[in-house]
Structures are given as structure tokens and as C-alpha cells.
Amino acid sequence: MTDDFVVAFADNTGEVDPLKAMKARLPDAHWALLKQRGLV
């Protein structure tokens, strides 16, 4: 996954938090870069 690739998941129940799954899957350095750029 590159930093210009962001997956959106719509769930109006509020039960699905895609950020948790993304953070668990991505290396810490990549997550920090996405967060620094305001993408997450």
C-alpha cells in the first residue's frame, strides 16, 4: 500500500472502525507518515 492509496469503508452503524484494521496491518513508520500527512 502506498501513502496515496486510502480505502474508505462506509458503515453508518458505527460498529466498524477501519482505522484499527489499517493501523494493525501497516508498519509503524508507514502509519506515522500517513498520520503526519493528515490522511488518517
Buried (B, 14 or more C-beta within 10 A) or exposed (E): EEEEEEEEEEEEEEEEEBEEEBBEEBEEEBBEBBEEEEEB
